Amino acid sequence: MPYPEQPPKRGEIYWVDWSPSRGSEQRGHRPAVVISMDSFNRIMPTVVVAAMTTKIKPAYKVTVTCPAGSPLREAGQILAFQLMTIDKTRLDDYMGVLDASQIEELNAALRMAWGLSD
């Protein structure tokens, strides 16, 4: 079901159509987690998402590893350094939502990736 009927919420994971892309941008159909605030998501036609990958690399402070089944079928990694503002029409199927501890990890990874740490 493309484009959610309800506004997407922070921490929700959707399949995203990243095409067309250029250079080193994400491409194809892959998951992403919504990181923009719910108040923006309700009124804006766009959302900010962090790309996800199933190519797990050693855990860095700018990634969050999600084991299989939480909430994805297979293990994945949130790339807090790969953010993109996308139109909501790029959001395809809803996949799940991060739990509270994963949101905390994501917040820490975003602070580190974007130089917002103390």
C-alpha positions, 0 to 999 in steps of 0.5 A: 500500500503506497503512501500511508493513509495516516501521517508517518511517525518518528521511528516507523520503518517503511519500504522507500522507492529511492529511484531515481538516484545519483552517484552514491545516493541510496537506490532501488527499493529499500527500508528507511526509518522516519526521523522527522518529528511527528508534528512536522510529519502531520503538516508537511508533504515531506519526511526526513528518513534514515536509510537502512541496509541489510549489509551489516558492518561492524557497529559504529557510533553512527549506525544502529543494528536491528536484529532479525525480528525487531522489527524487520524480518532480517537483520538490518542497520540504520545509517544515521549518516544517510539522511534524506528528505523525501516526498511522502509518496516515496513511502511504500509498505509499512514494515514496523516501528522501533522500540524505545531502546532502539529510538534511544540508540538512533538519537545517540547515533544522530547526535554523533553523525551530525556533531550534536554531541556534548 
